[in-house]
Amino acid sequence: MGERNGRTVRDLRRGSRAAVLQRLYFAGPLSRQELGPATGLSSGSISNVVGDLVAEGLVEEAGAVDSDGGRPRTLLRVAPGHGCVIGIDVGETRVRAALFDLSLTEVALTERLLSRHVYDTDRIVRHILDAMADLLRDTGARPDRLLGVGIGVPGMVVPDADGHAVVHGQTIGWDAVPLEAVVRAEADIPAHVRVHVDNGAKTLGQAETWFGAGQGARDVAVALLGSGVGACIVKGGTLGGAADGTAIEWGHTTVKVGGRRCRCGARGCLEAYVGAEGLLERWYEVGGEAPDGDDETALAALIAAARPRSRGHRPDPAAATLLAETAEYLGAGVATLVNLFAPERILIGGWAGLLLGHALLPEVRRHAEAYALHYPAGRATIELSRLGPDAVTLGAATLPLADFLQRGGAAVVSEPSVQVRPTPVPPGTLRR
C-alpha cells in the first residue's frame, strides 16, 4: 500500500475520519462547510469521509441552518444510536455499571453493593461480569453494537508484558490483579470488543474535562474522595478531553509526620485524615455514632451532627471540631497540588468529596491559600465536580468511546495488530 512520509494511505484515511468524528462529537452539530476549516481537511476529503460515515450510519443529519445567500446548510452529528459503551466503577462501597449510547446518555444502570471494607477480587470480577450481562440483556442491546467496556478502579494500573492492564491496589489488598485479562477472557461479549481498565480518579478527570467543571481549562487537578483518596492531573487539555491525564497517589502524601496509621501501612497520609474511612474512624474514636448503613450514610450523619440545619439543634462539639480539622487537612492537601502542579483549576469530586465540599468548601479554599505559594495559588480556582458522585462510571465509559473516536470509528476486528485474546489466567490468580 502506498505511503506518504511513513504513513500508509489507510493511516491517513483513519486520521481523517478521526478528525471529523472528534470535531463533530465535541463541537457539533456542524455543516460540511464548517468541518473543513475545523479539521484542516480539503472539501474533497470532507465529502469523501462524511459520505463514508453517513453510509455506515455513524454520522447522521441533525437539521439545517441558513447560509448567506445560498441554500440552507445541513448539520451533521455523531449518531447516538450507532452503538453503545459500558462504563463500570469499581468503588470501595459498590460496583456501579451503566450502558450509554454514543452521546453518553445513560440508557441503563445496575449496582452491586460490596461488604463493608471487604474487597474480594473474585467476587468483584463476578459482579463486573454479571453487571455487563444484565445491561446487555435488559436493554436488548445487540452485542455487535457494543463498542467497548471501560472500568475505573482504585489503585495503580500498569500494563503487563502483553499490554494488558494490571491493578496494584495496596490499600484494598490487590497485588498485581490482571483485571483486564480476566474480564476479557470471561465476559460474554464479541472477541473484538476492547476492555479498558484505568484508575478511577483518572476516569473522573477525563469525564470532567469532557463534560464537567474542567471544560475549557488546560491544566486541571481532579481530587477523588471516597472511602480512600486519589487524584488526577490533566496537563494540556484539548478538544476531546485530556491530552495527558495522569493518576497520582495524592492520598498517600504525608500531612503529619508520625500521624495516624493509613490503610497503606504508612503513618500520616492525607487519606487517613480526609478519606471517608479514616474520617469515620476518628469520629467513632471520640464517641460519635452513626445510623446503620454504609460509609455514605455515616458520613452524611457526621456532617449533619456538626452542621445541623434545624435551628433547634445545636452542633455536636466533637463533630464540629473534627470537620474543622478535616477542612484544614484537605486545604493543606490541595495546597500540595497547587505547589507541585500549578493547575489553573482544582476540582473536588467523589461521593465523599462532594459531601465534604458542600459543607466545607469556603474553609478548604481559605486553608489552601494559606498553605500554598502565593503565585500559583493566585492562578488557581477550587471548585466542586459538576458530574455528581457517580461520575467515575461516566468517566469509565469515556475510555472506550475515546478509543473508538481516535480510531476513526473503525471496527477493531479488521485490525490484526490488536490483541483480542489475552494470555490465559492461571486458576486462583485472583484469590488475594
PELIN-V263073 format. One line per field, one symbol per residue. burial: 1 if it has 16 or more other ideal C-beta (glycine too) atoms within 10 Angstrom, else 0. A space follows every 50 residues. Layout:
burial->???
//
This chain:
burial->00000000000011011111111111011111011101101000110011 01100001110100000000001011111001111111111111111111 11010001011101000011100110111011001100001000011111 11111110000001111011110100111111110010100111111111 11111111111111001011111111111111111010011100101111 11101000110110000111111111111101100001010000110111 11111110000000010110011001111111111111001111111111 11111110111011101110110001100101111010111111111111 11111011100100000000010010000100
//
